[in-house]
């Protein structure tokens, strides 16, 4: 990962965000690698459409963490809503057994966590996101 500054026509910026999305009622959905890989692929596809770079994405059984890099014109709420809507629909379509675990077909909690990386250094955030994968592996 590059720590270089990004440049626009009239700007120089470095915008990194830490995003956490929890499954509604913390239902344990992400219990197999195929489903986790599917989520990661879908999120990366959505990110491309929004000109967002996914730096890191890791799952635990009931939530995922993503570190991403955006531009000053990124409409963050639209991006987050697209991630939530599309991943919910596509996961339920491709992994119908997930519906047995969900509450009334609701995949995601309506709330989420989002922080700019300015509150914490990037290496610390990266270490935290990567440590979540280790914890998730031990939970299986």
PyMOL CGO cylinders between C-alpha atoms (Angstrom):
from pymol import cmd
from pymol.cgo import CYLINDER

trace = [
    CYLINDER, 0.00, 0.00, 0.00, 1.28, 3.39, -0.96, 0.3, 1, 1, 1, 1, 1, 1,
    CYLINDER, 1.28, 3.39, -0.96, 1.19, 6.28, 1.49, 0.3, 1, 1, 1, 1, 1, 1,
    CYLINDER, 1.19, 6.28, 1.49, 1.56, 8.75, -1.38, 0.3, 1, 1, 1, 1, 1, 1,
    CYLINDER, 1.56, 8.75, -1.38, -0.79, 11.67, -1.60, 0.3, 1, 1, 1, 1, 1, 1,
    CYLINDER, -0.79, 11.67, -1.60, -3.55, 11.53, -4.19, 0.3, 1, 1, 1, 1, 1, 1,
    CYLINDER, -3.55, 11.53, -4.19, -3.98, 14.40, -6.60, 0.3, 1, 1, 1, 1, 1, 1,
    CYLINDER, -3.98, 14.40, -6.60, -7.03, 15.88, -8.24, 0.3, 1, 1, 1, 1, 1, 1,
    CYLINDER, -7.03, 15.88, -8.24, -7.25, 18.72, -10.74, 0.3, 1, 1, 1, 1, 1, 1,
    CYLINDER, -7.25, 18.72, -10.74, -7.12, 21.30, -7.93, 0.3, 1, 1, 1, 1, 1, 1,
    CYLINDER, -7.12, 21.30, -7.93, -6.40, 19.27, -4.81, 0.3, 1, 1, 1, 1, 1, 1,
    CYLINDER, -6.40, 19.27, -4.81, -4.00, 17.01, -2.99, 0.3, 1, 1, 1, 1, 1, 1,
    CYLINDER, -4.00, 17.01, -2.99, -5.51, 14.61, -0.48, 0.3, 1, 1, 1, 1, 1, 1,
    CYLINDER, -5.51, 14.61, -0.48, -5.16, 11.43, 1.53, 0.3, 1, 1, 1, 1, 1, 1,
    CYLINDER, -5.16, 11.43, 1.53, -8.55, 10.08, 2.61, 0.3, 1, 1, 1, 1, 1, 1,
    CYLINDER, -8.55, 10.08, 2.61, -8.66, 6.72, 4.35, 0.3, 1, 1, 1, 1, 1, 1,
    CYLINDER, -8.66, 6.72, 4.35, -11.72, 5.34, 6.16, 0.3, 1, 1, 1, 1, 1, 1,
    CYLINDER, -11.72, 5.34, 6.16, -12.31, 2.45, 8.53, 0.3, 1, 1, 1, 1, 1, 1,
    CYLINDER, -12.31, 2.45, 8.53, -15.78, 0.95, 8.05, 0.3, 1, 1, 1, 1, 1, 1,
    CYLINDER, -15.78, 0.95, 8.05, -17.41, -1.74, 10.20, 0.3, 1, 1, 1, 1, 1, 1,
    CYLINDER, -17.41, -1.74, 10.20, -20.73, -3.36, 9.31, 0.3, 1, 1, 1, 1, 1, 1,
    CYLINDER, -20.73, -3.36, 9.31, -22.43, -5.79, 11.67, 0.3, 1, 1, 1, 1, 1, 1,
    CYLINDER, -22.43, -5.79, 11.67, -24.98, -8.47, 10.77, 0.3, 1, 1, 1, 1, 1, 1,
    CYLINDER, -24.98, -8.47, 10.77, -28.39, -7.65, 12.26, 0.3, 1, 1, 1, 1, 1, 1,
    CYLINDER, -28.39, -7.65, 12.26, -28.64, -9.07, 15.80, 0.3, 1, 1, 1, 1, 1, 1,
    CYLINDER, -28.64, -9.07, 15.80, -25.07, -10.29, 15.35, 0.3, 1, 1, 1, 1, 1, 1,
    CYLINDER, -25.07, -10.29, 15.35, -26.26, -13.46, 13.64, 0.3, 1, 1, 1, 1, 1, 1,
    CYLINDER, -26.26, -13.46, 13.64, -23.31, -15.69, 12.71, 0.3, 1, 1, 1, 1, 1, 1,
    CYLINDER, -23.31, -15.69, 12.71, -23.46, -15.59, 8.92, 0.3, 1, 1, 1, 1, 1, 1,
    CYLINDER, -23.46, -15.59, 8.92, -19.82, -15.68, 7.82, 0.3, 1, 1, 1, 1, 1, 1,
    CYLINDER, -19.82, -15.68, 7.82, -18.98, -19.21, 8.84, 0.3, 1, 1, 1, 1, 1, 1,
    CYLINDER, -18.98, -19.21, 8.84, -17.46, -20.51, 5.61, 0.3, 1, 1, 1, 1, 1, 1,
    CYLINDER, -17.46, -20.51, 5.61, -14.65, -19.32, 3.38, 0.3, 1, 1, 1, 1, 1, 1,
    CYLINDER, -14.65, -19.32, 3.38, -16.73, -19.40, 0.19, 0.3, 1, 1, 1, 1, 1, 1,
    CYLINDER, -16.73, -19.40, 0.19, -19.24, -16.92, 1.62, 0.3, 1, 1, 1, 1, 1, 1,
    CYLINDER, -19.24, -16.92, 1.62, -16.48, -14.67, 3.02, 0.3, 1, 1, 1, 1, 1, 1,
    CYLINDER, -16.48, -14.67, 3.02, -14.69, -14.65, -0.36, 0.3, 1, 1, 1, 1, 1, 1,
    CYLINDER, -14.69, -14.65, -0.36, -17.99, -13.84, -2.09, 0.3, 1, 1, 1, 1, 1, 1,
    CYLINDER, -17.99, -13.84, -2.09, -18.58, -10.87, 0.24, 0.3, 1, 1, 1, 1, 1, 1,
    CYLINDER, -18.58, -10.87, 0.24, -15.04, -9.56, -0.34, 0.3, 1, 1, 1, 1, 1, 1,
    CYLINDER, -15.04, -9.56, -0.34, -15.41, -9.89, -4.12, 0.3, 1, 1, 1, 1, 1, 1,
    CYLINDER, -15.41, -9.89, -4.12, -18.78, -8.10, -4.15, 0.3, 1, 1, 1, 1, 1, 1,
    CYLINDER, -18.78, -8.10, -4.15, -17.49, -5.26, -1.96, 0.3, 1, 1, 1, 1, 1, 1,
    CYLINDER, -17.49, -5.26, -1.96, -14.49, -4.78, -4.27, 0.3, 1, 1, 1, 1, 1, 1,
    CYLINDER, -14.49, -4.78, -4.27, -16.79, -4.72, -7.33, 0.3, 1, 1, 1, 1, 1, 1,
    CYLINDER, -16.79, -4.72, -7.33, -19.00, -2.07, -5.73, 0.3, 1, 1, 1, 1, 1, 1,
    CYLINDER, -19.00, -2.07, -5.73, -15.93, -0.06, -4.67, 0.3, 1, 1, 1, 1, 1, 1,
    CYLINDER, -15.93, -0.06, -4.67, -14.70, 0.06, -8.27, 0.3, 1, 1, 1, 1, 1, 1,
    CYLINDER, -14.70, 0.06, -8.27, -17.96, 1.71, -9.34, 0.3, 1, 1, 1, 1, 1, 1,
    CYLINDER, -17.96, 1.71, -9.34, -17.45, 4.42, -6.72, 0.3, 1, 1, 1, 1, 1, 1,
    CYLINDER, -17.45, 4.42, -6.72, -13.76, 4.95, -7.50, 0.3, 1, 1, 1, 1, 1, 1,
    CYLINDER, -13.76, 4.95, -7.50, -12.88, 3.59, -4.05, 0.3, 1, 1, 1, 1, 1, 1,
    CYLINDER, -12.88, 3.59, -4.05, -9.77, 1.52, -3.32, 0.3, 1, 1, 1, 1, 1, 1,
    CYLINDER, -9.77, 1.52, -3.32, -10.33, -1.29, -0.82, 0.3, 1, 1, 1, 1, 1, 1,
    CYLINDER, -10.33, -1.29, -0.82, -7.06, -1.42, 1.09, 0.3, 1, 1, 1, 1, 1, 1,
    CYLINDER, -7.06, -1.42, 1.09, -8.06, -4.29, 3.37, 0.3, 1, 1, 1, 1, 1, 1,
    CYLINDER, -8.06, -4.29, 3.37, -11.24, -6.20, 4.16, 0.3, 1, 1, 1, 1, 1, 1,
    CYLINDER, -11.24, -6.20, 4.16, -11.59, -8.88, 6.83, 0.3, 1, 1, 1, 1, 1, 1,
    CYLINDER, -11.59, -8.88, 6.83, -14.54, -10.81, 8.25, 0.3, 1, 1, 1, 1, 1, 1,
    CYLINDER, -14.54, -10.81, 8.25, -15.50, -12.23, 11.57, 0.3, 1, 1, 1, 1, 1, 1,
    CYLINDER, -15.50, -12.23, 11.57, -18.55, -14.49, 11.88, 0.3, 1, 1, 1, 1, 1, 1,
    CYLINDER, -18.55, -14.49, 11.88, -20.96, -11.58, 12.49, 0.3, 1, 1, 1, 1, 1, 1,
    CYLINDER, -20.96, -11.58, 12.49, -19.35, -8.48, 10.92, 0.3, 1, 1, 1, 1, 1, 1,
    CYLINDER, -19.35, -8.48, 10.92, -16.71, -7.20, 8.57, 0.3, 1, 1, 1, 1, 1, 1,
    CYLINDER, -16.71, -7.20, 8.57, -14.06, -4.48, 8.71, 0.3, 1, 1, 1, 1, 1, 1,
    CYLINDER, -14.06, -4.48, 8.71, -12.89, -2.56, 5.70, 0.3, 1, 1, 1, 1, 1, 1,
    CYLINDER, -12.89, -2.56, 5.70, -10.14, -0.02, 5.31, 0.3, 1, 1, 1, 1, 1, 1,
    CYLINDER, -10.14, -0.02, 5.31, -10.71, 1.99, 2.15, 0.3, 1, 1, 1, 1, 1, 1,
    CYLINDER, -10.71, 1.99, 2.15, -9.37, 5.00, 0.36, 0.3, 1, 1, 1, 1, 1, 1,
    CYLINDER, -9.37, 5.00, 0.36, -11.64, 7.54, -1.31, 0.3, 1, 1, 1, 1, 1, 1,
    CYLINDER, -11.64, 7.54, -1.31, -11.64, 10.85, -3.10, 0.3, 1, 1, 1, 1, 1, 1,
    CYLINDER, -11.64, 10.85, -3.10, -13.00, 14.22, -1.93, 0.3, 1, 1, 1, 1, 1, 1,
    CYLINDER, -13.00, 14.22, -1.93, -16.07, 13.77, -4.15, 0.3, 1, 1, 1, 1, 1, 1,
    CYLINDER, -16.07, 13.77, -4.15, -16.97, 10.33, -2.76, 0.3, 1, 1, 1, 1, 1, 1,
    CYLINDER, -16.97, 10.33, -2.76, -20.56, 10.24, -1.57, 0.3, 1, 1, 1, 1, 1, 1,
    CYLINDER, -20.56, 10.24, -1.57, -19.87, 8.04, 1.43, 0.3, 1, 1, 1, 1, 1, 1,
    CYLINDER, -19.87, 8.04, 1.43, -23.48, 7.34, 2.43, 0.3, 1, 1, 1, 1, 1, 1,
    CYLINDER, -23.48, 7.34, 2.43, -24.30, 6.27, -1.14, 0.3, 1, 1, 1, 1, 1, 1,
    CYLINDER, -24.30, 6.27, -1.14, -21.26, 3.98, -1.15, 0.3, 1, 1, 1, 1, 1, 1,
    CYLINDER, -21.26, 3.98, -1.15, -22.13, 2.45, 2.24, 0.3, 1, 1, 1, 1, 1, 1,
    CYLINDER, -22.13, 2.45, 2.24, -25.77, 1.98, 1.25, 0.3, 1, 1, 1, 1, 1, 1,
    CYLINDER, -25.77, 1.98, 1.25, -24.73, 0.32, -2.02, 0.3, 1, 1, 1, 1, 1, 1,
    CYLINDER, -24.73, 0.32, -2.02, -22.42, -2.05, -0.13, 0.3, 1, 1, 1, 1, 1, 1,
    CYLINDER, -22.42, -2.05, -0.13, -25.18, -2.97, 2.30, 0.3, 1, 1, 1, 1, 1, 1,
    CYLINDER, -25.18, -2.97, 2.30, -27.98, -3.34, -0.27, 0.3, 1, 1, 1, 1, 1, 1,
    CYLINDER, -27.98, -3.34, -0.27, -26.07, -5.20, -2.97, 0.3, 1, 1, 1, 1, 1, 1,
    CYLINDER, -26.07, -5.20, -2.97, -24.17, -7.56, -0.66, 0.3, 1, 1, 1, 1, 1, 1,
    CYLINDER, -24.17, -7.56, -0.66, -27.37, -8.46, 1.21, 0.3, 1, 1, 1, 1, 1, 1,
    CYLINDER, -27.37, -8.46, 1.21, -29.27, -9.20, -2.00, 0.3, 1, 1, 1, 1, 1, 1,
    CYLINDER, -29.27, -9.20, -2.00, -26.42, -11.11, -3.69, 0.3, 1, 1, 1, 1, 1, 1,
    CYLINDER, -26.42, -11.11, -3.69, -25.46, -13.15, -0.63, 0.3, 1, 1, 1, 1, 1, 1,
    CYLINDER, -25.46, -13.15, -0.63, -29.07, -14.22, -0.05, 0.3, 1, 1, 1, 1, 1, 1,
    CYLINDER, -29.07, -14.22, -0.05, -29.48, -15.03, -3.76, 0.3, 1, 1, 1, 1, 1, 1,
    CYLINDER, -29.48, -15.03, -3.76, -26.27, -17.07, -4.00, 0.3, 1, 1, 1, 1, 1, 1,
    CYLINDER, -26.27, -17.07, -4.00, -26.31, -18.60, -0.50, 0.3, 1, 1, 1, 1, 1, 1,
    CYLINDER, -26.31, -18.60, -0.50, -30.03, -19.22, 0.23, 0.3, 1, 1, 1, 1, 1, 1,
    CYLINDER, -30.03, -19.22, 0.23, -29.26, -21.14, 3.46, 0.3, 1, 1, 1, 1, 1, 1,
    CYLINDER, -29.26, -21.14, 3.46, -28.17, -17.82, 4.99, 0.3, 1, 1, 1, 1, 1, 1,
    CYLINDER, -28.17, -17.82, 4.99, -31.86, -16.85, 5.22, 0.3, 1, 1, 1, 1, 1, 1,
    CYLINDER, -31.86, -16.85, 5.22, -32.31, -19.50, 7.94, 0.3, 1, 1, 1, 1, 1, 1,
    CYLINDER, -32.31, -19.50, 7.94, -29.86, -17.59, 10.16, 0.3, 1, 1, 1, 1, 1, 1,
    CYLINDER, -29.86, -17.59, 10.16, -31.12, -14.06, 9.44, 0.3, 1, 1, 1, 1, 1, 1,
    CYLINDER, -31.12, -14.06, 9.44, -33.94, -12.31, 11.24, 0.3, 1, 1, 1, 1, 1, 1,
    CYLINDER, -33.94, -12.31, 11.24, -36.85, -11.70, 8.79, 0.3, 1, 1, 1, 1, 1, 1,
    CYLINDER, -36.85, -11.70, 8.79, -34.45, -11.66, 5.86, 0.3, 1, 1, 1, 1, 1, 1,
    CYLINDER, -34.45, -11.66, 5.86, -32.54, -8.63, 7.18, 0.3, 1, 1, 1, 1, 1, 1,
    CYLINDER, -32.54, -8.63, 7.18, -28.82, -9.05, 6.59, 0.3, 1, 1, 1, 1, 1, 1,
    CYLINDER, -28.82, -9.05, 6.59, -27.25, -5.91, 8.05, 0.3, 1, 1, 1, 1, 1, 1,
    CYLINDER, -27.25, -5.91, 8.05, -27.80, -3.80, 11.12, 0.3, 1, 1, 1, 1, 1, 1,
    CYLINDER, -27.80, -3.80, 11.12, -29.09, -0.37, 10.05, 0.3, 1, 1, 1, 1, 1, 1,
    CYLINDER, -29.09, -0.37, 10.05, -26.17, 1.29, 11.86, 0.3, 1, 1, 1, 1, 1, 1,
    CYLINDER, -26.17, 1.29, 11.86, -22.48, 1.12, 11.02, 0.3, 1, 1, 1, 1, 1, 1,
    CYLINDER, -22.48, 1.12, 11.02, -19.14, 2.47, 12.21, 0.3, 1, 1, 1, 1, 1, 1,
    CYLINDER, -19.14, 2.47, 12.21, -17.09, 4.81, 10.06, 0.3, 1, 1, 1, 1, 1, 1,
    CYLINDER, -17.09, 4.81, 10.06, -13.94, 6.69, 11.05, 0.3, 1, 1, 1, 1, 1, 1,
    CYLINDER, -13.94, 6.69, 11.05, -11.31, 8.54, 9.13, 0.3, 1, 1, 1, 1, 1, 1,
    CYLINDER, -11.31, 8.54, 9.13, -7.84, 7.19, 9.60, 0.3, 1, 1, 1, 1, 1, 1,
    CYLINDER, -7.84, 7.19, 9.60, -6.76, 10.53, 11.02, 0.3, 1, 1, 1, 1, 1, 1,
    CYLINDER, -6.76, 10.53, 11.02, -7.84, 9.41, 14.49, 0.3, 1, 1, 1, 1, 1, 1,
    CYLINDER, -7.84, 9.41, 14.49, -5.38, 6.49, 14.38, 0.3, 1, 1, 1, 1, 1, 1,
    CYLINDER, -5.38, 6.49, 14.38, -2.28, 5.91, 12.30, 0.3, 1, 1, 1, 1, 1, 1,
    CYLINDER, -2.28, 5.91, 12.30, -2.68, 3.71, 9.23, 0.3, 1, 1, 1, 1, 1, 1,
    CYLINDER, -2.68, 3.71, 9.23, -0.21, 1.04, 10.42, 0.3, 1, 1, 1, 1, 1, 1,
    CYLINDER, -0.21, 1.04, 10.42, -2.21, 0.64, 13.66, 0.3, 1, 1, 1, 1, 1, 1,
    CYLINDER, -2.21, 0.64, 13.66, -5.48, 0.36, 11.72, 0.3, 1, 1, 1, 1, 1, 1,
    CYLINDER, -5.48, 0.36, 11.72, -3.96, -2.16, 9.32, 0.3, 1, 1, 1, 1, 1, 1,
    CYLINDER, -3.96, -2.16, 9.32, -2.64, -4.23, 12.21, 0.3, 1, 1, 1, 1, 1, 1,
    CYLINDER, -2.64, -4.23, 12.21, -6.09, -4.14, 13.87, 0.3, 1, 1, 1, 1, 1, 1,
    CYLINDER, -6.09, -4.14, 13.87, -7.94, -5.15, 10.68, 0.3, 1, 1, 1, 1, 1, 1,
    CYLINDER, -7.94, -5.15, 10.68, -5.47, -7.98, 10.06, 0.3, 1, 1, 1, 1, 1, 1,
    CYLINDER, -5.47, -7.98, 10.06, -5.76, -9.15, 13.67, 0.3, 1, 1, 1, 1, 1, 1,
    CYLINDER, -5.76, -9.15, 13.67, -9.51, -9.53, 13.18, 0.3, 1, 1, 1, 1, 1, 1,
    CYLINDER, -9.51, -9.53, 13.18, -8.87, -12.20, 10.56, 0.3, 1, 1, 1, 1, 1, 1,
    CYLINDER, -8.87, -12.20, 10.56, -6.74, -14.17, 13.03, 0.3, 1, 1, 1, 1, 1, 1,
    CYLINDER, -6.74, -14.17, 13.03, -9.48, -13.98, 15.70, 0.3, 1, 1, 1, 1, 1, 1,
    CYLINDER, -9.48, -13.98, 15.70, -12.09, -15.06, 13.14, 0.3, 1, 1, 1, 1, 1, 1,
    CYLINDER, -12.09, -15.06, 13.14, -9.99, -18.08, 12.14, 0.3, 1, 1, 1, 1, 1, 1,
    CYLINDER, -9.99, -18.08, 12.14, -9.72, -19.16, 15.78, 0.3, 1, 1, 1, 1, 1, 1,
    CYLINDER, -9.72, -19.16, 15.78, -13.51, -18.92, 16.22, 0.3, 1, 1, 1, 1, 1, 1,
    CYLINDER, -13.51, -18.92, 16.22, -14.14, -21.68, 13.65, 0.3, 1, 1, 1, 1, 1, 1,
]
cmd.load_cgo(trace, "trace")
